[in-house]
Structures are given as C-alpha cells and as structure tokens.
Amino acid sequence: MNRRTVFAITSAAAILPYAGLALAQTPAAADDGKQPILLAGNFSLLASQIAVERASSDAVRTFAALEASEQQAIAAAFGSAPGNQVAANHAATIEALRAMQAGEEFDQMYVDSQITAHEQVRALHAAYATDGSDPMAKGASMIAVPAIDSHLAMLRMIRG
C-alpha cells in the first residue's frame, strides 16, 4: 500500500467522527426503512471491531477503526444505537471472523465481506436518500452514498 492510500484512510478516520457528531444532534423518528440499514451497520461495526484487534495489516486495522467510528455515527443519525442484531448471513460471517486467527486469511475475509456489505448497503442508503421519511436519516444517507463509494475504493486498494 502506498503512502497516499494510508494518508487518505488516516485523514478520513480523523475527520469522520466529528462529522457524525453534527449528524447525531437531533433525535430521529421511527421508520421501517431504517431497519435494513441499521442491521447492515451493525454487521460492519461488529466485523470491524474484530478486525481492529485481529488484522495483521496496518491498512486493514486503520480501515476497520474508521468503519467502526462511522457506523456508530450513522446509527446515531438514524436515531438508534449500534447493536448486536445482524442478518443471518452476516451472523455466520461474524462467527467465522471470530473463529479465525490473525493473519492474511483473516484480513482477506474481512475485506471481502466489507466489500460485499458496502455494495449492499450503498443501494439501501441510495434508496433511503430518495424515499426516506426521516429528514435526519435521509441526510445521513445522502452523505453515506459517496462515503461508501470511497470506502469501496479503499477496500479494493487494500485487497490489491
């Protein structure tokens, strides 16, 4: 990984938690359209918390820390708090990550699972940004779409 990639990841990690604080100031209304986004966020948060501890690559650990911070901010913007509930397919991935030892295989599984999850949640955020009923969450989704695009680029660079 080159210095620019590491710089970009670290810069985003430093700035994004403060952006999330601005989004989290107003409580959000209840909305069924938020649930799939929150479940996907829980997955990314839980997987990233494991990766912060187990990743062998500095780039993977840095990305995982960034992702964990962002998912906490998104949950707050959606009027929620991160939780342990995830979709069934994500639960299996979380258990597999927990069972793995640190190393390249762990890093690859984490990165691959995050690419898949980011592609899926991007579509959810794009839909909510257009059709969502909660203005705070809708704004967060509008911001999330380009952020997810940058995450996908980072993840693909890390994967090589």
Secondary structure in CASP SS format (residue, H / E / C, confidence):
PFRMAT SS
TARGET T0000
AUTHOR 0000-0000-0000
METHOD secondary structure of the structure
MODEL  1
M C 1.00
N C 1.00
R H 1.00
R H 1.00
T H 1.00
V H 1.00
F H 1.00
A H 1.00
I H 1.00
T H 1.00
S H 1.00
A H 1.00
A H 1.00
A H 1.00
I H 1.00
L H 1.00
P H 1.00
Y H 1.00
A H 1.00
G H 1.00
L H 1.00
A H 1.00
L H 1.00
A C 1.00
Q C 1.00
T C 1.00
P C 1.00
A C 1.00
A C 1.00
A C 1.00
D C 1.00
D H 1.00
G H 1.00
K H 1.00
Q H 1.00
P H 1.00
I H 1.00
L H 1.00
L H 1.00
A H 1.00
G H 1.00
N H 1.00
F H 1.00
S H 1.00
L H 1.00
L H 1.00
A H 1.00
S H 1.00
Q H 1.00
I H 1.00
A H 1.00
V H 1.00
E H 1.00
R H 1.00
A C 1.00
S C 1.00
S C 1.00
D H 1.00
A H 1.00
V H 1.00
R H 1.00
T H 1.00
F H 1.00
A H 1.00
A H 1.00
L H 1.00
E H 1.00
A H 1.00
S H 1.00
E H 1.00
Q H 1.00
Q H 1.00
A H 1.00
I H 1.00
A H 1.00
A H 1.00
A H 1.00
F C 1.00
G C 1.00
S C 1.00
A C 1.00
P C 1.00
G C 1.00
N C 1.00
Q C 1.00
V C 1.00
A C 1.00
A H 1.00
N H 1.00
H H 1.00
A H 1.00
A H 1.00
T H 1.00
I H 1.00
E H 1.00
A H 1.00
L H 1.00
R H 1.00
A H 1.00
M C 1.00
Q C 1.00
A C 1.00
G C 1.00
E H 1.00
E H 1.00
F H 1.00
D H 1.00
Q H 1.00
M H 1.00
Y H 1.00
V H 1.00
D H 1.00
S H 1.00
Q H 1.00
I H 1.00
T H 1.00
A H 1.00
H H 1.00
E H 1.00
Q H 1.00
V H 1.00
R H 1.00
A H 1.00
L H 1.00
H H 1.00
A H 1.00
A H 1.00
Y H 1.00
A H 1.00
T H 1.00
D H 1.00
G C 1.00
S C 1.00
D C 1.00
P H 1.00
M H 1.00
A H 1.00
K H 1.00
G H 1.00
A H 1.00
S H 1.00
M H 1.00
I H 1.00
A H 1.00
V H 1.00
P H 1.00
A H 1.00
I H 1.00
D H 1.00
S H 1.00
H H 1.00
L H 1.00
A H 1.00
M H 1.00
L H 1.00
R H 1.00
M H 1.00
I H 1.00
R H 1.00
G C 1.00
END
